[in-house]
């Protein structure tokens, strides 16, 4: 609760001048509205005096114009500020999300994040815009009306405020129920969003396994549960609103009865009686709006709490307060007694490995032996459980991750492309890349000839996650993206698995020319990919079991030699 209030205060303070101006318009609008019944009383009591009646009628028209002008600006300013806050909060939320570590996304569903960034964010805007505005407007209208009514006839004013305690109790009780039920609704909306996102991403798999009806059935179950939760909330709201209106109706009857007796007894004038009824009419909207405002506030606070849950997540990988500058990077890499434990057992266990600057290291091993874990440590996608990774003798944990990652060209095992053009995907991360630079990177990655065959060349849209490209084309686009950066260190995590051997050989030749004097780490299951490396290490169950050059490892007769012999036999069979 207090965290939500702190978040609201931070964003409202940012627009304090606009809020003050909007608040002034709100006060002026309510003052003009509160004076209108007084003019009506004056007009009614001076009905027989033509000049006085005209004068009060003129005042009434003037107050109506003022009210309209201030109401317009009140809404423009305050609702406009709520849109500005929504803009800021969405930007801050997105900026925070892209700073979070991969482990957060491993335990959080994408659909849940999207629901909070859209549906919940809209509920917060409604709370900070219409919610705050009408809360103050209705409160001030109520205070002004009761103050004037008390000054005219305090006995009659007591009857007018009789429902206030009952209204307050109803607001407290119903507000709590609305808050809890809306939280459940938002949680179920996240479930639905996650289900839709997963089904759309995996639509090919669903069709391949003929699971359309099964998935539709599961979605219908979620949808029915979501509707049921909404109906539970609607029942509460449906009871809340009529309860308020019933209390107002009873109060109207009492004021009419008691006020009529006051007029007949000559204690108040007809004009005062009309004024009282006008004020009662003015109080109808605050009473009714109170239920709506409470609903907005409870929805908004529930949604703000869900957004705060994300904002309070802290990235496990962050720049240290006394970050060390790398300076001119040579590319000397050392893994010193590195152990990585995911909880289910060590992925890496006591790795000692040095990669001299300007050399190429190849890493091979069975699936799950820790190859990807090893290379993910260098750009600090996560940190080792124990030990240290050093770049040019500096522990990478002492370096700002952004500065570190600018020195590394990384092609991960799972290729990801954006819904953009091929040129846009290649140039990702390099602002101001020229068409010539993009084309050169594509040529080195062995992609240029493929692009020339596309209808729009480099301006061809690749579709979501690069769905319109083949596996090999996606990999080569990712390689071109990494090469365009001209990094001091290049990491290829099984990045040539989807290309044929001829294309692989051409790419490796280009890489050898470009990366001469730079540090390269190659992960592959193909001996043809790694045989020219300066050094090769074999990982098995998180430990280095073999290391040496291609010739040395073949002569050793271990896992690498068996792998090399097997692949040579496969190549001979293919040639036959």
C-alpha positions as CSV (number, residue, x, y, z in Angstrom):
1,X,0.0,0.0,0.0
2,X,2.7,2.5,1.0
3,X,4.9,1.5,-1.9
4,X,1.9,2.3,-4.2
5,X,1.5,5.7,-2.6
6,X,5.2,6.4,-3.0
7,X,5.0,5.6,-6.7
8,X,1.9,7.8,-7.2
9,X,3.5,10.7,-5.3
10,X,6.7,10.4,-7.4
11,X,4.8,10.8,-10.7
12,X,2.3,13.4,-9.5
13,X,5.2,15.5,-8.1
14,X,6.7,15.5,-11.6
15,X,3.6,17.4,-12.8
16,X,3.0,19.5,-9.7
17,X,2.6,22.8,-11.5
18,X,0.0,21.3,-13.9
19,X,-1.7,19.6,-11.0
20,X,-1.9,22.9,-9.1
21,X,-3.3,24.7,-12.2
22,X,-5.8,21.9,-12.7
23,X,-6.7,22.0,-9.0
24,X,-7.3,25.8,-9.2
25,X,-9.7,25.3,-12.2
26,X,-11.4,22.5,-10.2
27,X,-11.9,24.8,-7.2
28,X,-13.2,27.7,-9.3
29,X,-15.6,25.4,-11.1
30,X,-17.0,24.0,-7.8
31,X,-17.3,27.6,-6.4
32,X,-19.3,28.7,-9.5
33,X,-21.5,25.6,-9.2
34,X,-22.0,26.1,-5.4
35,X,-23.1,29.8,-5.9
36,X,-25.7,28.9,-8.5
37,X,-28.4,27.7,-6.0
38,X,-27.9,31.0,-4.1
39,X,-28.7,32.9,-7.3
40,X,-31.8,30.6,-7.8
41,X,-33.0,31.5,-4.2
42,X,-32.5,35.2,-4.9
43,X,-34.4,34.9,-8.2
44,X,-37.3,32.9,-6.6
45,X,-37.6,35.3,-3.7
46,X,-37.5,38.4,-5.9
47,X,-39.8,36.9,-8.6
48,X,-42.3,39.8,-8.2
49,X,-39.5,42.4,-8.5
50,X,-38.7,42.3,-12.3
51,X,-35.3,44.1,-12.1
52,X,-34.0,42.0,-9.2
53,X,-35.1,38.8,-11.0
54,X,-33.3,39.8,-14.2
55,X,-30.2,40.6,-12.2
56,X,-30.2,37.2,-10.5
57,X,-30.9,35.5,-13.8
58,X,-27.9,37.3,-15.3
59,X,-25.7,36.2,-12.4
60,X,-26.9,32.6,-12.9
61,X,-26.0,32.7,-16.6
62,X,-22.6,34.2,-15.8
63,X,-21.9,31.5,-13.2
64,X,-22.9,28.8,-15.7
65,X,-20.5,30.2,-18.2
66,X,-17.7,30.3,-15.7
67,X,-18.4,26.8,-14.5
68,X,-18.3,25.5,-18.1
69,X,-15.0,27.3,-18.9
70,X,-13.3,26.0,-15.7
71,X,-14.7,22.6,-16.1
72,X,-13.3,22.3,-19.6
73,X,-9.8,23.3,-18.5
74,X,-10.0,21.2,-15.4
75,X,-10.6,18.1,-17.5
76,X,-8.1,19.0,-20.2
77,X,-5.3,19.6,-17.7
78,X,-5.9,16.8,-15.2
79,X,-6.9,14.1,-17.7
80,X,-4.0,15.3,-19.9
81,X,-1.6,14.9,-16.9
82,X,-2.9,11.3,-16.4
83,X,-2.0,10.6,-20.0
84,X,1.5,12.1,-19.4
85,X,1.9,9.9,-16.3
86,X,0.8,6.9,-18.3
87,X,3.4,7.7,-20.9
88,X,6.2,8.1,-18.3
89,X,5.2,5.0,-16.4
90,X,5.1,2.9,-19.6
91,X,8.6,4.1,-20.6
92,X,9.9,3.5,-17.1
93,X,8.4,0.0,-17.0
94,X,9.8,-0.9,-20.4
95,X,13.3,0.5,-19.5
96,X,13.2,-1.5,-16.3
97,X,12.1,-4.7,-18.1
98,X,15.0,-4.6,-20.5
99,X,17.5,-4.2,-17.6
100,X,16.2,-7.3,-15.8
101,X,18.4,-10.4,-16.0
102,X,17.5,-13.5,-18.0
103,X,16.6,-15.4,-14.9
104,X,13.6,-13.1,-14.3
105,X,12.2,-14.0,-17.7
106,X,12.9,-17.7,-17.0
107,X,10.4,-17.7,-14.1
108,X,7.9,-15.1,-15.4
109,X,5.4,-15.6,-18.3
110,X,5.5,-13.2,-21.1
111,X,1.7,-12.9,-21.2
112,X,1.7,-11.9,-17.5
113,X,4.2,-9.1,-18.2
114,X,2.2,-7.9,-21.2
115,X,-1.1,-7.9,-19.2
116,X,0.6,-5.7,-16.6
117,X,2.0,-3.4,-19.2
118,X,-1.4,-2.8,-20.9
119,X,-4.5,-3.6,-18.9
120,X,-3.0,-2.8,-15.5
121,X,-1.4,0.4,-16.8
122,X,-4.7,1.6,-18.2
123,X,-6.4,1.0,-14.7
124,X,-3.6,3.1,-13.1
125,X,-4.2,5.9,-15.6
126,X,-7.9,5.9,-14.8
127,X,-7.1,6.1,-11.1
128,X,-4.7,9.0,-11.5
129,X,-6.9,10.9,-14.0
130,X,-10.7,10.6,-13.6
131,X,-10.3,8.9,-10.2
132,X,-8.3,11.7,-8.6
133,X,-10.1,14.5,-10.4
134,X,-13.6,13.3,-9.4
135,X,-12.5,12.4,-5.9
136,X,-11.5,16.0,-5.2
137,X,-14.4,17.5,-7.2
138,X,-17.1,15.5,-5.5
139,X,-15.5,16.0,-2.0
140,X,-15.3,19.8,-2.6
141,X,-18.9,20.0,-4.0
142,X,-20.2,18.1,-0.9
143,X,-18.3,20.3,1.5
144,X,-19.4,23.6,-0.1
145,X,-23.0,22.5,-0.4
146,X,-23.3,21.3,3.2
147,X,-21.5,24.5,4.4
148,X,-24.0,26.8,2.7
149,X,-27.0,24.6,3.6
150,X,-25.9,24.7,7.3
151,X,-25.6,28.5,7.2
152,X,-29.2,28.8,5.8
153,X,-30.8,26.2,8.1
154,X,-28.7,23.9,10.2
155,X,-31.7,21.7,11.2
156,X,-32.6,20.9,7.6
157,X,-28.9,20.5,6.8
158,X,-28.6,17.7,9.4
159,X,-31.3,15.7,7.6
160,X,-29.4,16.3,4.3
161,X,-26.2,14.7,5.7
162,X,-27.9,11.8,7.4
163,X,-26.8,9.2,4.9
164,X,-23.1,10.2,5.1
165,X,-22.1,7.6,7.9
166,X,-24.0,4.8,6.0
167,X,-22.3,5.9,2.8
168,X,-18.8,5.8,4.4
169,X,-19.4,2.4,5.9
170,X,-20.6,1.1,2.5
171,X,-17.6,2.6,0.8
172,X,-15.2,0.9,3.2
173,X,-16.9,-2.5,3.1
174,X,-17.5,-2.6,-0.7
175,X,-14.2,-1.0,-1.6
176,X,-12.3,-3.9,0.1
177,X,-14.3,-6.5,-1.7
178,X,-13.9,-4.7,-5.1
179,X,-10.1,-4.5,-4.6
180,X,-9.7,-8.2,-3.8
181,X,-12.0,-9.3,-6.7
182,X,-10.3,-7.0,-9.2
183,X,-6.9,-8.4,-8.2
184,X,-8.2,-11.9,-9.0
185,X,-9.6,-10.7,-12.3
186,X,-6.2,-9.2,-13.3
187,X,-4.4,-12.4,-12.4
188,X,-6.8,-14.4,-14.6
189,X,-6.3,-11.8,-17.4
190,X,-2.6,-12.5,-17.1
191,X,-3.3,-16.3,-17.4
192,X,-5.4,-15.7,-20.6
193,X,-2.7,-13.4,-22.1
194,X,0.0,-16.0,-21.4
195,X,-2.1,-18.8,-23.0
196,X,-2.8,-16.7,-26.1
197,X,0.9,-15.7,-26.4
198,X,2.1,-19.3,-26.1
199,X,-0.5,-20.6,-28.5
200,X,0.3,-18.0,-31.2
201,X,4.1,-18.5,-30.8
202,X,3.6,-22.2,-31.0
203,X,0.9,-22.3,-33.6
204,X,2.9,-24.6,-35.9
205,X,3.5,-27.1,-33.2
206,X,-0.2,-27.1,-32.3
207,X,-1.2,-27.8,-35.9
208,X,1.6,-30.4,-36.3
209,X,0.2,-32.4,-33.3
210,X,-3.5,-31.7,-34.2
211,X,-4.1,-30.0,-30.8
212,X,-6.4,-27.1,-32.1
213,X,-9.5,-28.5,-30.3
214,X,-7.6,-29.3,-27.1
215,X,-6.2,-25.8,-27.0
216,X,-9.5,-24.2,-27.8
217,X,-11.0,-26.2,-24.9
218,X,-8.4,-25.0,-22.5
219,X,-8.8,-21.4,-23.6
220,X,-12.6,-21.7,-23.2
221,X,-12.1,-23.0,-19.6
222,X,-9.9,-20.0,-18.8
223,X,-12.3,-17.6,-20.5
224,X,-15.3,-19.0,-18.6
225,X,-13.4,-18.7,-15.3
226,X,-12.5,-15.1,-16.2
227,X,-16.1,-14.2,-17.0
228,X,-17.2,-15.8,-13.7
229,X,-14.8,-13.6,-11.8
230,X,-16.0,-10.5,-13.6
231,X,-19.6,-11.4,-12.8
232,X,-18.7,-11.7,-9.2
233,X,-17.3,-8.2,-9.3
234,X,-20.3,-6.9,-11.3
235,X,-22.7,-8.3,-8.6
236,X,-20.9,-6.3,-5.9
237,X,-20.9,-3.1,-8.1
238,X,-24.5,-3.8,-8.9
239,X,-25.4,-3.8,-5.2
240,X,-23.2,-0.9,-4.3
241,X,-24.7,1.7,-6.7
242,X,-28.4,1.1,-5.9
243,X,-27.6,1.1,-2.2
244,X,-26.1,4.6,-2.6
245,X,-29.0,5.8,-4.7
246,X,-31.5,4.4,-2.2
247,X,-29.9,6.3,0.6
248,X,-30.0,9.5,-1.5
249,X,-33.7,8.9,-2.3
250,X,-34.6,8.5,1.3
251,X,-32.8,11.7,2.2
252,X,-34.6,13.5,-0.6
253,X,-38.0,12.5,0.9
254,X,-36.9,13.6,4.4
255,X,-35.7,17.0,3.2
256,X,-38.9,17.5,1.1
257,X,-41.0,16.6,4.1
258,X,-39.2,18.6,6.7
259,X,-38.4,21.5,4.4
260,X,-42.0,21.7,3.3
261,X,-43.1,22.0,6.9
262,X,-40.5,24.8,7.4
263,X,-41.9,26.7,4.5
264,X,-45.5,26.3,5.7
265,X,-44.4,27.4,9.2
266,X,-42.7,30.5,7.7
267,X,-39.3,29.6,9.1
268,X,-37.7,29.6,5.6
269,X,-38.6,31.2,2.3
270,X,-39.8,29.4,-0.8
271,X,-36.5,30.5,-2.4
272,X,-34.5,28.8,0.4
273,X,-36.6,25.7,0.1
274,X,-35.9,25.6,-3.7
275,X,-32.2,26.3,-3.0
276,X,-32.1,23.3,-0.5
277,X,-33.6,21.0,-3.2
278,X,-31.1,22.3,-5.8
279,X,-28.2,21.5,-3.4
280,X,-29.7,18.1,-2.8
281,X,-29.8,17.6,-6.6
282,X,-26.1,18.7,-6.7
283,X,-25.3,16.1,-4.1
284,X,-26.8,13.3,-6.1
285,X,-23.8,13.2,-8.5
286,X,-21.1,13.2,-5.8
287,X,-23.0,10.4,-4.0
288,X,-23.3,8.3,-7.2
289,X,-19.8,9.3,-8.4
290,X,-18.4,8.2,-5.1
291,X,-19.2,4.6,-5.9
292,X,-17.6,4.9,-9.4
293,X,-14.5,6.7,-7.9
294,X,-14.1,4.0,-5.2
295,X,-14.2,1.4,-8.0
296,X,-11.6,3.2,-10.0
297,X,-9.4,3.7,-7.0
298,X,-9.5,0.1,-5.9
299,X,-8.9,-1.2,-9.4
300,X,-6.0,1.3,-9.9
301,X,-4.4,0.5,-6.6
302,X,-4.6,-3.3,-7.3
303,X,-3.1,-2.8,-10.7
304,X,-0.4,-0.4,-9.4
305,X,0.6,-3.0,-6.9
306,X,1.1,-5.5,-9.8
307,X,3.2,-3.0,-11.7
308,X,5.2,-2.3,-8.6
309,X,6.0,-6.0,-8.3
310,X,7.9,-5.6,-11.6
311,X,9.5,-2.3,-10.8
312,X,10.8,-3.7,-7.5
313,X,12.6,-6.6,-9.2
314,X,16.3,-5.9,-9.2
315,X,18.6,-7.1,-12.0
316,X,21.1,-9.6,-10.7
317,X,23.6,-8.3,-13.2
318,X,24.3,-4.6,-12.7
319,X,27.2,-2.1,-12.9
320,X,29.2,-1.9,-9.6
321,X,29.3,1.5,-7.9
322,X,33.1,1.7,-8.5
323,X,33.1,0.3,-12.1
324,X,36.5,-0.1,-13.7
325,X,37.0,1.1,-17.3
326,X,38.3,-1.5,-19.7
327,X,40.2,1.0,-21.9
328,X,41.6,-0.5,-25.1
329,X,40.6,-4.1,-25.1
330,X,43.1,-6.7,-26.2
331,X,40.9,-9.7,-25.8
332,X,42.9,-11.8,-23.3
333,X,40.3,-14.0,-21.5
334,X,40.7,-16.2,-18.5
335,X,38.3,-18.5,-16.6
336,X,39.7,-19.0,-13.1
337,X,38.3,-21.9,-11.0
338,X,34.8,-21.1,-12.4
339,X,31.8,-23.1,-11.0
340,X,28.2,-22.5,-12.0
341,X,25.4,-24.3,-10.1
342,X,21.8,-23.8,-11.2
343,X,20.5,-25.6,-8.1
344,X,20.1,-29.0,-9.6
345,X,23.8,-29.6,-9.9
346,X,26.9,-27.9,-11.3
347,X,26.7,-26.9,-15.0
348,X,30.4,-26.0,-14.8
349,X,32.8,-27.3,-12.2
350,X,36.2,-25.7,-11.4
351,X,37.0,-24.5,-15.0
352,X,40.5,-23.2,-15.5
353,X,41.0,-21.9,-19.0
354,X,43.0,-19.1,-20.7
355,X,42.4,-17.8,-24.2
356,X,45.2,-15.5,-25.3
357,X,44.3,-12.3,-27.1
358,X,43.9,-12.7,-30.9
359,X,43.5,-16.5,-30.8
360,X,40.6,-18.8,-31.7
361,X,39.3,-21.3,-29.1
362,X,36.8,-24.1,-30.1
363,X,34.6,-25.8,-27.5
364,X,33.0,-29.2,-28.2
365,X,31.1,-31.7,-26.1
366,X,27.9,-33.5,-25.6
367,X,24.6,-31.7,-25.3
368,X,24.3,-30.4,-21.8
369,X,28.0,-30.4,-21.1
370,X,28.1,-26.7,-20.2
371,X,29.3,-25.2,-23.5
372,X,26.7,-22.4,-23.7
373,X,27.0,-21.7,-19.9
374,X,30.7,-21.1,-20.4
375,X,30.3,-18.5,-23.1
376,X,27.4,-16.8,-21.4
377,X,29.6,-15.9,-18.5
378,X,31.9,-13.6,-20.6
379,X,29.2,-11.0,-21.5
380,X,27.8,-11.4,-18.0
381,X,24.4,-12.8,-19.0
382,X,24.8,-14.4,-15.5
383,X,27.7,-14.6,-13.0
384,X,29.5,-17.7,-11.8
385,X,28.6,-19.3,-8.5
386,X,32.3,-19.2,-7.6
387,X,35.5,-18.3,-9.3
388,X,36.1,-15.4,-11.7
389,X,36.1,-14.5,-15.4
390,X,38.8,-12.1,-16.4
391,X,39.1,-9.9,-19.5
392,X,42.6,-8.4,-19.9
393,X,43.3,-9.3,-16.3
394,X,40.1,-7.5,-15.0
395,X,37.3,-9.4,-13.3
396,X,34.3,-8.7,-15.5
397,X,32.1,-8.2,-12.4
398,X,34.1,-5.0,-11.8
399,X,33.1,-3.6,-15.2
400,X,29.9,-1.9,-16.4
401,X,28.0,-4.7,-18.3
402,X,27.1,-2.2,-21.1
403,X,30.8,-1.3,-21.7
404,X,31.8,-5.0,-21.5
405,X,29.1,-6.1,-24.0
406,X,30.0,-3.4,-26.5
407,X,33.3,-5.2,-27.0
408,X,31.6,-8.6,-27.7
409,X,29.9,-9.9,-30.8
410,X,27.6,-12.7,-29.6
411,X,25.7,-15.1,-31.8
412,X,23.6,-17.2,-29.4
413,X,22.5,-20.8,-29.9
414,X,18.9,-19.7,-30.3
415,X,18.7,-17.1,-33.1
416,X,16.3,-14.3,-32.5
417,X,15.3,-11.8,-35.2
418,X,12.9,-8.9,-34.9
419,X,9.8,-8.1,-37.0
420,X,11.8,-5.7,-39.2
421,X,13.7,-5.6,-42.5
422,X,16.8,-7.8,-43.0
423,X,18.9,-4.6,-43.0
424,X,17.3,-3.5,-39.8
425,X,18.1,-6.9,-38.2
426,X,21.7,-6.8,-39.3
427,X,22.2,-3.2,-38.2
428,X,20.6,-3.9,-34.7
429,X,23.0,-2.4,-32.1
430,X,25.0,-0.3,-34.6
431,X,23.4,3.1,-35.0
432,X,24.2,4.9,-38.3
433,X,25.3,1.8,-40.1
434,X,25.6,2.5,-43.8
435,X,24.1,0.3,-46.5
436,X,27.6,-0.6,-47.7
437,X,28.6,-1.7,-44.2
438,X,25.4,-3.8,-43.9
439,X,26.1,-5.4,-47.3
440,X,29.7,-6.2,-46.4
441,X,28.6,-7.9,-43.1
442,X,26.0,-9.9,-45.1
443,X,28.7,-11.0,-47.6
444,X,31.1,-12.2,-44.8
445,X,28.2,-14.1,-43.3
446,X,27.4,-15.8,-46.6
447,X,24.0,-14.2,-46.8
448,X,24.3,-11.6,-49.6
449,X,23.5,-14.0,-52.4
450,X,20.3,-15.2,-50.7
451,X,19.2,-11.6,-50.1
452,X,19.7,-10.7,-53.8
453,X,17.0,-13.3,-54.6
454,X,14.4,-11.7,-52.3
455,X,11.8,-9.4,-53.9
456,X,12.9,-6.3,-51.9
457,X,16.5,-7.2,-51.1
458,X,17.7,-5.9,-47.8
459,X,14.4,-4.1,-47.3
460,X,12.5,-7.5,-47.1
461,X,10.4,-7.9,-44.0
462,X,11.4,-11.1,-42.2
463,X,8.2,-11.5,-40.1
464,X,7.9,-12.2,-36.4
465,X,11.0,-14.0,-35.1
466,X,12.3,-14.2,-38.7
467,X,9.6,-16.8,-39.6
468,X,9.9,-16.1,-43.3
469,X,13.6,-17.1,-43.3
470,X,15.1,-20.6,-43.2
471,X,17.1,-21.8,-40.2
472,X,20.4,-21.2,-42.0
473,X,19.3,-17.7,-43.2
474,X,18.4,-16.7,-39.7
475,X,21.7,-17.9,-38.4
476,X,23.7,-16.1,-41.0
477,X,21.6,-12.9,-40.4
478,X,22.6,-13.2,-36.7
479,X,26.3,-13.7,-37.7
480,X,26.2,-10.6,-39.9
481,X,24.7,-8.6,-37.0
482,X,27.6,-9.6,-34.8
483,X,30.3,-9.0,-37.5
484,X,28.9,-5.5,-38.3
485,X,29.9,-4.4,-34.8
486,X,33.6,-5.3,-35.6
487,X,34.0,-6.6,-32.0
488,X,37.3,-7.4,-30.2
489,X,35.8,-10.7,-29.1
490,X,33.4,-12.9,-31.2
491,X,31.4,-15.7,-29.7
492,X,29.6,-18.2,-32.0
493,X,27.5,-20.6,-30.0
494,X,26.8,-23.4,-32.5
495,X,26.0,-20.6,-35.0
496,X,26.7,-22.7,-38.1
497,X,24.6,-25.8,-37.3
498,X,21.9,-24.9,-39.8
499,X,24.1,-24.2,-42.8
500,X,25.6,-26.7,-45.2
501,X,29.3,-27.5,-45.2
502,X,30.1,-25.4,-48.3
503,X,28.5,-22.3,-46.9
504,X,30.2,-23.1,-43.5
505,X,33.6,-23.2,-45.2
506,X,32.9,-19.9,-47.0
507,X,31.8,-18.2,-43.8
508,X,34.8,-19.5,-41.8
509,X,37.2,-18.2,-44.5
510,X,35.6,-14.7,-44.2
511,X,35.7,-14.9,-40.5
512,X,39.4,-15.8,-40.5
513,X,40.2,-12.7,-42.6
514,X,38.1,-10.3,-40.5
515,X,38.8,-11.6,-37.0
516,X,42.6,-11.8,-37.5
517,X,44.1,-10.4,-34.4
518,X,40.8,-10.7,-32.5
519,X,39.7,-13.3,-30.0
520,X,37.1,-15.9,-31.2
521,X,35.3,-18.6,-29.3
522,X,33.6,-21.2,-31.4
523,X,31.1,-23.8,-30.1
524,X,30.2,-26.5,-32.5
525,X,29.4,-30.2,-32.9
526,X,31.2,-30.3,-36.3
527,X,34.9,-31.1,-36.5
528,X,35.0,-29.2,-39.8
529,X,34.1,-26.0,-38.0
530,X,36.7,-26.2,-35.2
531,X,39.7,-28.0,-36.8
532,X,41.4,-24.7,-37.7
533,X,41.1,-23.3,-34.2
534,X,44.3,-22.4,-32.3
535,X,43.1,-24.5,-29.4
536,X,40.2,-26.9,-28.8
537,X,38.7,-27.9,-25.4
538,X,36.3,-30.8,-24.8
539,X,33.7,-30.3,-22.0
540,X,32.1,-33.3,-20.3
541,X,29.6,-32.8,-17.4
542,X,30.9,-29.3,-16.8
543,X,34.6,-30.2,-16.7
544,X,37.4,-29.9,-19.3
545,X,38.4,-33.4,-20.1
546,X,40.5,-32.8,-23.2
547,X,42.4,-29.8,-24.6
548,X,44.9,-29.2,-27.4
549,X,45.0,-28.7,-31.2
550,X,43.0,-30.7,-33.7
551,X,46.0,-33.0,-34.5
552,X,46.8,-33.5,-30.8
553,X,43.3,-34.4,-29.8
554,X,42.9,-36.8,-32.8
555,X,46.2,-38.5,-31.7
556,X,44.9,-38.7,-28.1
557,X,42.1,-41.1,-29.1
558,X,39.4,-39.6,-26.8
559,X,36.0,-38.2,-27.4
560,X,37.2,-35.7,-30.0
561,X,39.0,-38.4,-32.0
562,X,35.9,-40.5,-32.0
563,X,33.8,-37.6,-33.1
564,X,36.3,-36.7,-35.9
565,X,36.4,-40.3,-37.1
566,X,32.6,-40.6,-37.1
567,X,32.1,-37.4,-39.1
568,X,34.8,-38.3,-41.6
569,X,32.9,-41.6,-42.2
570,X,29.7,-39.7,-42.7
571,X,31.3,-37.3,-45.2
572,X,32.7,-40.3,-47.2
573,X,29.3,-42.0,-47.2
574,X,27.6,-38.7,-48.4
575,X,30.2,-38.4,-51.2
576,X,29.5,-42.0,-52.3
